[in-house]
């Protein structure tokens, strides 16, 4: 997406996100990036011919669409670990359940989780109140520190990097149903977490003020 020129709102949210990424690693207050993607489920019409010595597998060009699956990506870039949740849908309820998973299962030891994600309409604290009783929603939210990437600035979300790797290494194939998708993603996650791969984010606020100067509002001299 192309960010808007001369947008104080974009610059504010961009710098807030970049400042979060400059924080040192703290296991008690981990930074976690959250994003989601959709995978088209596709069945074979004819069974593929298995690969033979010196030959590749042969797949017929015809296929049958079989709905979609949703992927919630939660990645802790400084720890080099990630979790991926596969769901049928991406409703506010599904989002709330993913956030509860983050708090109770992915980072149960944390006193506060610094959560970075975009402004999708379901990515709101209110979604937890749609899914859970008020006391449960508040319990979860009290463990979170929300930070939103700017609109048209999803490239600032490090979870997109993990989704890109997942797409290349795992999802670049025909996957027929939700059960297979869940199994394939679980295997990818297990293998990737076995050798922690940290994201070395090098784009800083100082860099942004130079390279993205056109995004800053034009200020009139103070009289």
N, C-alpha and C positions, 0 to 999 in steps of 0.2 A: 504494500500500500504506500501511496505517496503522502507524506505528512504535509499539513497545511503550512504555508508561509506566514510569517509574522503572527504566530499564535502563542500568546502568553500561557494559555491553558496547556498546550502541548509541551512547551518548554518546562513548565512547572512539574508536570507529571514525569517527564523524561528525567529531569535532574533528581527528582525524588527516587525514582527507580535506580538510577546510576549510583546514587549515594548509598542506597541499601546494599548494592553489590560490592561496595568498598569496605563493608564491615568485615572484621576478622571472623574466622570460624568460631562458633560458640555452640557446643552441643546442647546447652540448656536453652538457647534461643536460636535455633537453626533457621536459615533462610531456605524456604521451599518455593519453587516455581510450579505453577499449575496451568495446564492448558488441556485442550481436548481436540479430538479429530474424529472423522467418520471413515469407516472402511466399508466399501461396497462388497457384499457377499455374493460370490459367483460359483455356480455349480458347473461341472463338466457335463456336456451333452453326450460325449463319447469318452470312454475310459482312455486315459493317456497310455501310450506305448512306453513301457519302462526303458530306461537307458541301457544300452548294450556297451560292451567294451569298445571304447573309441568313438561312441556315439552319444548324443544328447537325448534326453527324454523328448518324445514327440507329443505335442498337445494340439488338439483340433481347435480351429479358430472359432467355432461356434460355442456358445455358453448360455447358461440360464441365470438370470438375476434372481437373487434370493434374499432381498432386503438389505439392510445395513446394520452395522454394529457401531457402537460409540466407544471411544477410548478416552479415559481420563488419565492424563500423565501428571504424576507428582514427582518432581526431581529435586534432590538436595545437592546443588552443584558443588559445594565445597567439601562434601563428604563423599561424592562420587557414587551415590546410590539413587535408585529410582523405583517407583511402584507404578504399575499400570492397571487400572480397573476397567474391565469390559462390561458394558451395559447395553441393553436393548435401545434405550432412549437417552436423551440428554436434557431431561426436565429439571425443574428446580428441585424436585425431590431427589433425583439422582445426584445432582450436585451436592445437596446437603449430606447425603449418605457418604459421598466421597470425602467430604470435609471431616465428617465424624471418623472415618477410617484414618485420615491423616492424623487427627488428634489422639485417637485411642490405640491405634495399631502401628502406624508408621513412626510416630514421634511421641510415644507415651512418656518418655523421660523429660520432655521439654517443659520448662516453666512458661515459655511464650514461643509461639511459632510465627516467624515473619513470613507472611504469605504474599507472594507476588503473582498477580494474574491480570487478565484484561477486563474490559467493561461489558462483557456479554450480559444480556439481560437477566440470566439466571445466576450470575456470579455475584450475588448480593447477600449480605448477612440476613436479610429478611427471608431468604429461601430456607434457612434453618427453622424459622418459625412456621413455615408451611409444612415441614416434615416432622417436627418434633414438638412435644409439649414445651411451654415457655421455659421451665426450669432447665430442661435438657438443652434447648437451643442456647440459653445464656451460658450454661456450663461450657459448651464447646466454644462459643464466641469469646469467652473470657481468656481462652488460651491463644487467641489469634491477634496478630497485628497486621491489618490489611494495607496493602499497597497496590495501586492500580497502574498499569502501563497506560500511556496516553492513547486516545483514539487514533487510529492509523499508525500506531507504533507497536504492533505486535512483535516486531523483530527485536524489541527490547526484552522479550520474555525468554529466558534461557530454556524453558520447557519446550519451546519450538525446536531447539537444537536436538533434544532427545527424540521428539516426534519425527524429525527428519531422519535420524539414525534408525529408528524403529521402522520407518517406511522402507528404507533401503535394505535393511538386513533381515526383515521379517515379513513385512506386508506386501512386498513386491512379488506376489504370487496369487493364484486363484485360491480363495478360501471359501468353502461352501456354506458354512453355517456358524452360528454364534459359539457353539461348543468347540469347534476346531479353532476359531479365532482366539478363544480364551486359552486353549492349550498352547497354541503357537506363541502367543504373547507372554504367557507364563514362562515358557522355556527360554525365550529371548531375555526376559528380565532376569531370570536366574543366572544365565550365562554372563550377562553384562555386569551384574552385581558381584559375581565371583571374583572379578578383577576390577576393583573400583576405578572408574574413569571420571576424573574431575573435569569440570569445565573451567578453563582459564579465561575468564572474561577480562579483556584488556581495554575496552572502550570506556573512558572515564568522563566525568563531568567537564574536566578541562579540555579533553578532546572534542566533546560535543560543542563547546562554546566557540571552538575554532572551525571545525569541519561543518557544523550545521548552523553557522551564524545567520543564514538566511531565514531560519525559523523564528528568530527572535524579533519581537516587535520593534519597530523604529521609534525611538524615543525622541521627543522634542526637548530642546534645552530648557532647563529650569530657569525661569527668570527671577 
